[in-house]
């Protein structure tokens, strides 16, 4: 759809990470979703609009969709002054910038007082205008059965897993298992059932796939709806 926000693979890293190399984060309070940036980098605006779009249209963030439907969702990007801890001689400039179908409140020369006023709603901001096409698309997505989540393994782990299975006699493979212990995602157990690897996690069963950076990076000439900064950072280092 032409109005949706697409991010080319070549610019994905700059969208999901600030110029300092830190991953961008979204603060939210009572319907206000706020991103700050200390480098006057307008890619922060694109990042916020894209992340909210992914959640609204993803069919999973029902609370966010309800805020949007009720006209209570506000997007804000604050470009910070170098004198963030005290008032500056320059005035705070507030504008509205449209990214795809989403209007973003943009503050320039913002300081801590500005951020406090935005989050406490003592500084007026404009909520997103409800677009019925967005609502229809989100409701349609939510009504469809969700595909099972996937566990993506790096090539080294994938090789260890497949070699472990190969060493197991066919008659004993029904009892075969491979343990994953990840610092971020926790511990889970992979089993081989009906010719497929399945990962039994605390959140349910996930299918298992090999993450191949070379294959992902091979799409660099296409305009891609990027949802993973990890893939971008792997390609663009």
N, C-alpha and C positions, 0 to 999 in steps of 0.2 A: 504494500500500500504506500503510495507516494508520500503521504503525510507522516509516516512513521520515521523515527530517527534511526539512521543507519550509520555505522562507524566503520570506516575502512581499516583493515588490519594494520596498515602502515601507521595510522595515527592512534591506534587503540591504547598503546602504552602511555602516550601523553594525555589521553583522556582519563584513564583510570589511576594515574599516578601524578603527583604534583611535580613541579620542576626540581624540588629537593629530593625526589625519588621515593617519597612516602606515599603509601596507598591512600587515596582520598576516602574520607569518612563523612557520613551524613548524621547530623544531630536532628532529633525530632522531638517536638513537645506540642501536645494538644493540636495536632493537625498542621503544624509548621515544620517543614523539612528544610534544614539549613546546612549549607556547605560553605566553609571559609577557605580563602586562598590568599597567601601573602605575596603572590607574584603578579597580580593583575592578569592572570592567565584565564582567558575566556573559555578554555576547554573545561573549566570547572562548571560552567553553566550547562554545557553539553552533557557532562557527566551526570549532574543532578537530574536533568530532564530524562535522560536515558534510563537511569536506574529506577526512577519512579514509573516510567512507562513499562519497564520489564515487570515490575511488581503488579501494576494495575492490570496489565494484559496477560499476566502469567497464570491467572486462574487460581492462585493460592493465597494471595494477601487480601482476604475478605475485608479486614478492618480498614485497610487503605482504600479499597474500592468503595466502601460505605462512606468514608470521609469525602471521597471525590464526588459520589452521587449526591451528597447532601451539601455540596458547595463549601466544604470546610477544610479543603486541602490547599495549602499554600507552599509554593516553592520559593526559596530565598537563597541567593548566593551573595556573600559579603566579601568584598576585596578589602583586605586589612591595611590600615595605615601603618607606617613604620613606628608611629607614636601611639601604638594600640592601647597603652596603659594610661594615656592622658589625652585631653582634648587637643586637637590640632588647629592650626590657623586656617586650614582649608575646610570648607563645608562638606558634609556628607551629601553625596549625590545619589538620588534614588531614581531608577528607571525600570521599565518593563521590557524584557527581551523575549521574543517568541522563538521557541525551538520546537520545530514540528508542530504539534497541536497543543503545546503547553507553554503558558506564559510564566516566565520566571522573574521574580522581583530581584533586581540587582542593586546592591549598595556599594558605592565606591568611597574610599577614604574612611572606612568604618573603623571604630574602636570598640573597646569592651563595653562602653556605655551604649553604643549602637546595638551590639549583639544582645545585651540585656533587654533593651527596649523592644527588639524584634520578638524575642522569645516570650516576654511578658505581655506582648501585644499593646504596649503603650505607644509604639510606633506603628502607624497604619500600614498594612500590606494588602495586596490584592490576591484573593484566593483564585484558584483555577476556575474558569468558566466551564460548566459541564457541557461536554460534547457528546451528544447522543450516539454518534458513531463509535466513540470510544467505549461508552457504556454497553452498547450492543455487542461489540467485539469481545469485551471482557466477560459479559454474561455467557456468550456462546462458548468461550474457552472454559469457563467454570463448569458448564453443563456437560462437557465431554469427559469421558473416563481419562484419568491421568496415566501417562505412561510410567512404568516403574523407574525409579531413579537408577543411576548407573554408578558403578565403582570403576574408576579409571586407574589402571596400574602402569607404572613406568616400565620400560622394557626389561630392566634388570629383575624387578619383582615378578613380572610376567614369565620370564625365563625360568626363574626359580620354581614358580608354581607349576608350570607345564612339565618341567623335568621331574618334579616330585610325583606328579601323576603318572608319568611314563614309567617310573621305577616301581609303581604299584601294580601287582598282578591284576588282570581284568576282573577276576572273581572277587577281589577284595576292594574294588574301587567304590562300592556302595558305602564303604566305611571310611573312605579317604577324606581328608580335610586339610586345609591350608590356612594357617592363622595369620591375620593381618593385625599389626599393632602400630597405629599411627598416632603421633603426638597430638594432631589436630582432630582427627575423626574417631579416635578411640580404637577399641579392639573388636574384631569381627572374625567370622569363620567362613571360608569359601568351601563349597562342596561341588562335586561334579554330578549333575543329575540330568538324565535324558539328553546327554551329549552337550550340555551347557554348563558353564561355570556360574554359580549363584552365590552371592555374598549375603550371609545372614548377619544383619546388623541390628542394633537396638531399635532402629526406626523401621525395620521390616526387611524384606528380601530385595536385593538389587542385582541386576545382571552385571556381569563383569566384562570389561573391554580393555584393550591395550590402547594407551594414549601414545600416539605417534606424532611428535612435534614436526617431523619432516613432512608428514602428510598434511598437518594443519597449516604449516607455513606455505605449502604449495598452493594455497588458495589466495596468496597475497595480491593477486591482480583482480580479485573479485571484491565487490562491496559486500561486507559481511555484517550480520547482526551479532556483534561480539558480546558475549555474556561472561567471558572469563579473562581476567587480566593476566592470569598465569600463562595462558597460551600465548598472549601477546608478548609478555616479558621473555618467554623462552625463545621466541622468534627474533626479537629485535635487539637483543643484547649486543 
